[in-house]
Amino acid sequence: MGMIRRHPALVPLLLLLPGLVWLVSFYLAPNIQMFASSFWSGTLESGFSFSFSNWTNYTDALSKYQQQYARSIQYGFVATLICFAIAFPLAYFIAFKAGRARSVLLFLVVAPFFTSYLLRTIGWRTILGDDSIILGPLKAAGLVDPAARFLDTPFAVIAGIAYNFVPFMILPIYVSLEKIDRRLLEAAQDLYASSWGAFRRVTLPLAMPGIFAGSLLTFIPAIGDFINAELLGNPNTTMVGNVIQRQFLVDRDYPTAAALSFMLMVLILAGVALYGLLLGTEELTSKAI
């Protein structure tokens, strides 16, 4: 305590220390290990050796699994758009129209988190099954072809991803909308702005930090997800997460799995940076403040 009194500048550093230890232990060190593993050669039985000449692990993995990369980006992007289409109206209603029911609606948004992610996805197999409560009545009424199916299709995979990650879109958008000063909307109306004009010029710009955060929280885990493609899809809907999981745990091809993982991380970081540049991170930060 005496040293802290003599050197008060150490206080911020000491407060940062637990976070720095966490980042180094569970983010930086694993990523360094993964990067090093991507330059290994050999097998689990004969042992691995490191050499930068094994950079071909990256080119070989990319050429072999580029279709899975493209599919992951496509599924993640579509699922993010679906989540936004669902989340924004719901978050707007909770923030501006729900009144006393706000707490109940927020609880219902986060209620799925009380159930295992795996169990929720398995539940979708029942919902989207051939004789499910959705498809069964449609077939019985002759509205769809008797051979039609939702399960084991790209639709099922995207629907599962959107369902599992939509709360991550709703909550940030709700927080941004709830923080909006209602006097700004009243001022817009006093200046003869229409409801649409006030929404477009006031509400939507001030909600952009939440939209930005929600999009990242949805898209980033979506493109790396493998559970939905495994349980709701078929071999033609395999995503890069499925490939990484199989390379690590089944084939034990650690160099290829590490190369795929590192390329996925770089792809995500590049996408986040581009997204931030397009929206303007400084403007988003100022609006959030």
Secondary structure, 3 states (H helix, E strand, C coil): CHHHHHCCCHHHHHHHHHHHHHHHHHHHHHHHHHHHHCCEEEECCCEEEECHHHHHHHHHHHHHHHHHHHHHHHHHHHHHHHHHHHHHHHHHHHHHCCHHHHHHHHHHHHHHHHCCHHHHHHHHHHHCCCCCCCHHHHHHCCCCCCCCCCCCCHHHHHHHHHHHHHHHHHHHHHHHHHCCCHHHHHHHHHCCCCHHHHHHHHHHHHHHHHHHHHHHHHHHHHHHCCHHHHHHCCHHHCCHHHHHHHHHHCCCCHHHHHHHHHHHHHHHHHHHHHHHHHHCHHHHHHHHC
